[in-house]
Amino acid sequence: MRSPVEDVVDSSVSLAGLGLSRRDLLARGSALVGGLGLLPWLGGCATLPVEPPTPTAELPWEELRRSLSGPLLRPGDRAYLARALPWNRRYARTRPAGIAVCQKAEDVQASLRWARKYEVPLVVRSGGHSYAGYSTTEGLMLDVSSMNGVSFDPATGRATVGGGARNANVYASLRPLQRAVTHGRCLGVGVAGLVLGGGIGFNMRLHGLTCDGLVATEMVLASGERVICDRDRNADLFWASRGAGGGNYGIHTSFTFETFSVPEITVFSLQWTTALEDVFGTLLALLPRTPNRLGAKVSVNITPDGALSVNLLGQLVGPPSELRSLLEPAYAVAKPTTEQVSVKPYWDGQTFLSEEGCPEYSHESSRFGYKDLPSAAVATIFSYLRRWPGTSIGADWKSFLVGGTVNDKGRDETAYVHRGAIHLTSIEVEWNAEDAPDRVAENLAWQAEFHEAMGAYTSNEAFQNFIDPVQKDYLRAYYAENLEQLVEIKRRHDPGNVFRYPQSIPVRL
Ligand SMILES: Cc1cc2nc3c(=O)[nH]c(=O)nc-3n(C[C@H](O)[C@H](O)[C@H](O)COP(=O)(O)OP(=O)(O)OC[C@H]3O[C@@H](n4cnc5c(N)ncnc54)[C@H](O)[C@@H]3O)c2cc1C
C-alpha cells in the first residue's frame, strides 16, 4: 500500500529523476535501455508509464559496494528510505536504485567511476532540500551527507566544511568560536546547495552572500580527477562554483570559507493584522534604505482560515532603540499585533531565528526586484492572496532584503549574477498529503498567474537556489548574461554532460 506522502506527486518526477526531458526520453529511450540495462520500461517509449518500476536490474552492485568505505543502500535496506526521501515530498516517489553513502572523496570517485562505467544516471545529494527534487534519481544517488566535518584554522580565521555538511553542522562548530559565515535559517539545508547557488541569509547585506565568503573548494570532476579550485587554481570552476555550481560541474567534497566574528544582535519577529496594505507598503519602501547592519524578510501570509498578516523577521547589529527608530514609519501606521524583540549573543539569536525546515509539499517561484515596488504591486499582492484557492497549510508572498555588500561585486565577478537587486521576492504555496490533487493543481495555476502578474514590477531574474521546475526561460532567469560563459566552462569540464538534471547547465545552448 502506498503511504499518503506518495499520493500527491508531480507527474514529471520520473523524468526529473533521470535528468532528462520528455523529448530526450523519446529520442533516447531505446538507446538507454540497451546501454543501461536497467530501464526496460523505456523500450519503444511511445507512451510514458506514470509509475515506472524501481530499476533493480542486473547491475554489478557488489562491485560498487566493495569499492566504498561506507554502505551501499538498495531498496528494502533498513536505512534506505530515510536517505532516499527528499525534503520536498512532491518528489518522494522517485527512488534511487542505489544510494552510495560516501564518507570521503575516494568514495565519491569510486561511485562516479562505477556509474560512468555502467552508464547509470547519477545525482549528488547533501541536504536534500532542492525545491524541485533535483537531488533525486532513479539511478545512483551519491549521498555525501556523512562528509559533514567542520574544521577551523585560527591562524587564517578560515573554516573548512565537508561537502555534505548542513547548516546545523556549521552552527554547532562555529558557535563556540563566536564566528560565522553568511548562512540560512533552516538547519537541514546543505551548505553545498546553499553556497553553490549563491546563498542568502540575514548577514548578507553586511558580509555578502555565502559564496562571497568562499575562498576554495575541492571537487571531483566528471573525469574522476580531484581538483582544488580557488582564485589561482581552476579559476573558471571557482567562478562557476559561486552561484552556478549545484549539480552542474562536479561533486564538491569540501568548501573553505572566510569567517567573521559575531557581535551581540537584536533579533525580531513582528506581526501586523491591521492596516495591512499600508503597513506592508511602508515596510517595502523603508527597508532598502536601512543600514546594511539590518537583515530582514517581510511577508504577507495567508492561513487556511483566510486570515492575512504582515510579518517581519530579522536581525540588526545594533540596539532595539535603533530598530524601533528605523521601523517608526510602520509603527506610525499601526502597532504590531505581536512583537518579539530581544538582544542576544549572535548564536542565541540564530536559535530564535532558525527553523527546523521539516519535509513538506511546496512550490516556490521567485523574482529579483531592482526597483522599489510601487503601490500597484502591493495591491496586486493582496488581490491575489485574497483569491488564494486554499490548502491545508498556507501561502505567502515574501521579500528578502538583499543589496548592501552583495551589490559591491559586479554582475560578472561571480556566476551569481543578480548584483544590484534590492529585493528577492517569492511566492510560496504549501500543502499536505490530504489536499486533493485537483485542489493542488488549482493552487499551482493560481501561483503561476500571480508570478506572471508580478513581472510588471520585478525583473525576470529568478533565484537559482529557489529552483523552480516551471520557471520560464530558466537558464536566463538564473544566470542572465553569465550563461554563455557557464556553458563554455561546462563544455570544458563535463563535455559528456555527466552531471545533469532537468534545469542543469547544458554543454551547448
Ligand atoms: C526550508 C528551506 C530553507 C532554505 N533557506 C535558504 C536560505 O536561507 N538561503 C538560501 O540561499 N537558500 C535557502 N534555501 C534554498 C537552498 O539553498 C537550496 O534548496 C539548496 O539547493 C539546497 O541545498 P541542499 O544541499 O540541501 O539540497 P540538495 O537537494 O542535496 O542539493 C541541491 C542541488 O545541489 C546539488 N548538490 C548537492 N550537494 C552537492 C555537492 N556536494 N556537489 C555538487 N552538487 C551538489 C544537488 O545535486 C542538487 O542539484 C532553502 C530551502 C529550503 C527547502
The ligand as a Gaussian input file, in Angstrom:
#p B3LYP/6-31G(d) Opt

LIG

0 1
 C       13.443000      25.036000       4.199000
 C       14.412000      25.689000       3.259000
 C       15.106000      26.819000       3.666000
 C       16.003000      27.443000       2.794000
 N       16.687000      28.554000       3.197000
 C       17.577000      29.132000       2.363000
 C       18.329000      30.264000       2.744000
 O       18.181000      30.760000       3.859000
 N       19.225000      30.784000       1.865000
 C       19.405000      30.267000       0.607000
 O       20.218000      30.769000      -0.155000
 N       18.689000      29.197000       0.220000
 C       17.800000      28.628000       1.054000
 N       17.090000      27.538000       0.646000
 C       17.326000      27.015000      -0.697000
 C       18.515000      26.068000      -0.648000
 O       19.718000      26.787000      -0.566000
 C       18.541000      25.227000      -1.914000
 O       17.350000      24.476000      -1.988000
 C       19.754000      24.324000      -1.949000
 O       19.954000      23.875000      -3.262000
 C       19.580000      23.142000      -1.025000
 O       20.810000      22.502000      -0.866000
 P       20.853000      21.031000      -0.265000
 O       22.267000      20.594000      -0.266000
 O       20.090000      20.974000       0.984000
 O       19.987000      20.233000      -1.323000
 P       20.261000      19.002000      -2.349000
 O       18.894000      18.645000      -2.737000
 O       21.082000      17.977000      -1.634000
 O       21.096000      19.671000      -3.455000
 C       20.651000      20.768000      -4.233000
 C       21.363000      20.731000      -5.595000
 O       22.763000      20.815000      -5.405000
 C       23.410000      19.612000      -5.860000
 N       24.416000      19.246000      -4.872000
 C       24.199000      18.864000      -3.582000
 N       25.372000      18.590000      -2.997000
 C       26.327000      18.807000      -3.917000
 C       27.743000      18.681000      -3.891000
 N       28.394000      18.287000      -2.781000
 N       28.442000      18.966000      -5.030000
 C       27.780000      19.365000      -6.153000
 N       26.440000      19.490000      -6.226000
 C       25.730000      19.224000      -5.116000
 C       22.296000      18.585000      -5.977000
 O       22.588000      17.571000      -6.902000
 C       21.106000      19.438000      -6.355000
 O       21.130000      19.730000      -7.744000
 C       16.205000      26.910000       1.497000
 C       15.499000      25.769000       1.097000
 C       14.617000      25.166000       1.960000
 C       13.869000      23.961000       1.492000

